[in-house]
């Protein structure tokens, strides 16, 4: 049996992750043209793995490929953001409802620890965002539906294109934390419908801040 070479696959995945982070950090801003030659030279690679990386990001919605014009960082419209938040609200509210009904005490304790750590980083927006996402993904992991997790992960990548606008809106971090308090309380009290409603309210408020 012929041994398959994995290095090219690993290379374009590494490049995709590097570009993904540059997009999330807005080093590559929405609408910006991606200079393939410059980036290939910067990374010391050929344009082949770079183009494969761009295909991955295009499939995730982070990059838009334009005929004869190349790749651009995706610009999200108000409708895009509204649609993404709507779907995330449905998916994550459903997960929270399940968690309220079936999570173990140990799982809720770990989730509570993440929530408490979140409270310590309200002055650091970047750290707060990372912990905020971890809190949400922990709920999904406890609910344990890999197809839902995959959908949410893809949707959250698009949401990150707009995250700076919503995060840095005055008072949003404090409001978000209070909303997490409500979600956590509903989970601890084992109230599925209350947990579902709390998550939906969280995303409704987040959407208002985002747009």
N, C-alpha and C positions, 0 to 999 in steps of 0.2 A: 504494500500500500504506500502510495506517495505521501510524504510528509508535507503538509501545507505550511507556507510561510505566513507568520502572523505579524511580522514587523510593519508592513505597509498599513494594515488595518489599525494597529496601535498608533501609528504615526498620524493618520488623518483624524483619529479620535482625539488624540492629544491636541492637535491643531484646532479642532472644533471646540474643545473645552477652553483653550486659550482665548479664542475669538468670542466665545459665549460670555466669558467673564468680562472681556473688554466692552461688550455690548451692554451687559448688566450695569457696569460701572460708568456707562456713558462716555467712555474714552472714545468709543465709536458711537456717535450720536444717531438718533433716529433720522432717517433720510440720507445719511452719509454714504457716499460711494466708497466701496471697498477696493482699494488699490491692490490688486492681486500681485503685481510685480514687486511693489514695495514690501508687502507683507512676506512674500516668499523669500525675498532677500534678507529681511529682518530675522526670519526664523531659520534661514540657512537651508531651505528645502526647495524642491522643484514645485512647479505650479500644479502638478497632478494631485498630490495629497491635499493641497490647499483647496482645489476645486471639489474634491470629494468631501472635504470638511464643510465647504459652503453648501453642498447638497444636503448634508445632515441638518445644518442650521435652517435651510430653506424649508425642509420637511417639518421642523419645529415651529416655523412661522417667524423666526427671528431675522431671517434674511429674505429679501425679495429678489428674484432673478428677473432681469429685464432683457428682452431680446436685443442683441447687438449692443447692449449698453453695460452689461456686467451685473454685479451683485451690489445691492444696497441694503443698509440696515432698515428693517421694516418700520414704517411709521404707522402707529395705531390711531384709528379714528375714535371718536366718542362712542360710535356704535360698536366698534371692536371691543372696547373696554367694557361697555355695558353687557355685551353678549358673553364675554369671558366671566365677568362677575356673576352673571345670572347662572351660568352652568356650574361654576364653583360653589355657589350658594346651594344649589340643589344637591350636588354630589357630597359636599362636606357636611351639610345638615343631615343628610341620610346616614352618613358615617357616624356622626355624633349621636344620633338616635340609637344606633346599634351599640355603640360603646357604652352608653348609659345603661343599656340592658344586660350587657354580657361581660364587661371588663372585669378583670380580677382586681382585688384590692391592691396588689403589687403593681399592676399596670397603671392604676389611677394614682398611686403614690409617685411613680416615676414621672407621670404627666404633671402632677402637682409640683414636683421639683423643678421641672422646666419652667413652669409658670412662675414660681418664686424667683428663679434666676432672671426671668424676663423683667420682673419688677425692679431689679438692680441696675438695669441698663437703659432707663428711659432717657438719659442724657446723651446716649450714644446711638444715633439713629441706625447706623450700619449694623451694630451688634444687636440692637433691638429687632431689626428686620430678620436677621439670621435666626434668632431664637424664636421669633414669631412664626417663622416658617417651620421650624423644628416642632413647635407645639402643634401646629396643624397637621404635619405629617405623622406625628406620633398617634394622633387620633385615628388617622387613616390606617396606620399600621396595626393598631389594636383591632379595628373593624375587620381587617384582613380580607380585602377584596383586591387582588392584584390588578384587575382590569380597571377598577375605579382609580386605584393609585396611579396607574399609567396615564389615564385621562387627566387627572388633577395635575400631575407633574408637567405634562405638556402645556396645559392651560396656565399654570403658574409661570412658566417661562415667558409667555406672552405678557402676562400681568406685570412681570418685572420690567418690561420696556417702559412702563409708566410709573414705576414704584416711587421714584424720587419725588414726583409731583404730589402724590398722596401722603407719603411719609412726612415730608417736611412742611405740610400744611399746619399752621399753628394750632396746637391743641390736639392734633390727631393721634399722637402717640399715647397721650393720657386717656383719650376716649377709647382707643383700641384696647388698652390695658383693662379698663373698666368692663369692656365687653367680654374680654377673656375671663374676668372674674365671674361674670354671669354664666358663661359656658362651663367653667370649671365647677361652679356650685351645682349646676344642674346635673353634671356627670356624677359628682360625689353623692348627690341625693338620689341618684338612679331614676331620673325623670326624663325618659326619652323624648316626649313631646316638648318639654321645656328646653331641653338641650337643642333640639332641632330648631325651635323658634329663635333661640339665642344666637345660633350660628347664622341663621338667615338675617337677623337684625344686624349682626356684625358685618356681613357682606353688603347689606344695604347701605350702612353708614360708610363703609369703605369705598363703595362706588360713588357716593355723593362727594367724598373728599377727592377721589381720583379724577372726576370730570369737572 
